[in-house]
Amino acid sequence: MNTYFLCATQPGNLGDLVINKMLVDELCMSGNVYVDAYHLPEIFKAYLFDNQNAIDVNKNFGCTLKRYQLGKVAKIIKSNHIELYANSPGPLYLLPLYKRLMFRFMHFLIRRQGARVVNIGGCCSSSIIRGLKFSQIGISEYYLRSFQSVEYLKSQLKEIKISYIPDVSLLLRLKVKPNYASKKQSVAFSFRPDVQDVGELREQCIRIINSFVEEGYSVVLYWQVAKDEGFVRSLYAEFESINEVSLYEKQLWYEDMAFYEDKQFVVSNRLHSLLIGGVYGAVPIVFGDSAVACAKISHVFSSVFKSDLLAVQNSYKREIDVRKLISNLATMQADVDESINAAAKQCRNIISNIANGRIIA
């Protein structure tokens, strides 16, 4: 089955790159994927087209849905027997009203050409449901990345198919196998402050880093999202004279992900820093400062992982017990490994069913 995939996302975010690449690669296993990546930088979209079944819509047909060239796209869908439409799991409900109106019309037009319109990998909560209800018109199936999102959306939208799918970034595990023998007493630490009280937050970050150093660990500060660089660099300035603390000097990108291979832990409030680190065998520890961010991470974690030791800390004012984490390392590694393996396989099975027209209950 052929798919039209609209890639509309944050091009400066490694997590978004991994999500979109994993989705494209999986859909390519069931047919050609016509990827609409108009206006994305080459450093991002090049990874989307390293699959021979991924076809660049803008390059080959000279059009894009991002400029509302609906007639031209409708012809592509009809002439290439496209039966499925999906887009990046970003928050379309935050778009301006006129753009959401265009998406509603676009969904109807695509369905009139005989294609199903599905949403894969998003989330839902009370804070976004109003915009989602407006922009969901024309979508026939939702596959959300947490059990809580599924249950909430089911309570709000009664006539649409709504199912669970693990966070699609975890499909990376099907390409990567962690090497636990290569693990060192090393921690990856990445953070972006979301609160006003940045001074207190900085002090807590410093305490966590020092606690790991006191236990004989090295700590590497890094960032996966371009806009996080400033805070990470300013935090590193507090440790420049300490040999056990270092800075990864550039934004982590797709070819750099082996960075996580020798890390035992990853500490962050960035969901995909935690999940990608977990794929490489680093135990993900959530240090959160935002109720919204913590809820999002908590819902994904509770849907994927089993261990209570990975429960999300919902306040940056609470201390992280570093000694307890270290003493339970083996237990947590086993849970992370088993859970991510299972989630990746489940993801592949669900996307295969979607791409081949089998609707999941």
WOTANOR-V644886 format. One record per helix or strand of 3 or more residues. SS is the DSSP state (a for helix, b for strand). FROM is the first residue (numbers start at 0). TO is the last residue. If there is no record, write none. Layout:
ss->SS from->FROM to->TO
ss->SS from->FROM to->TO
//
This chain:
ss->b from->1 to->5
ss->a from->13 to->29
ss->b from->32 to->35
ss->a from->41 to->48
ss->b from->53 to->55
ss->a from->56 to->60
ss->a from->64 to->66
ss->a from->69 to->78
ss->b from->81 to->86
ss->a from->91 to->93
ss->a from->96 to->111
ss->b from->115 to->121
ss->a from->128 to->134
ss->b from->140 to->143
ss->a from->146 to->155
ss->b from->160 to->163
ss->a from->167 to->173
ss->a from->179 to->181
ss->b from->185 to->189
ss->a from->197 to->213
ss->b from->217 to->220
ss->a from->225 to->235
ss->b from->244 to->246
ss->a from->253 to->261
ss->b from->264 to->267
ss->a from->270 to->278
ss->b from->282 to->286
ss->a from->290 to->303
ss->a from->307 to->309
ss->a from->321 to->326
ss->a from->328 to->354
//
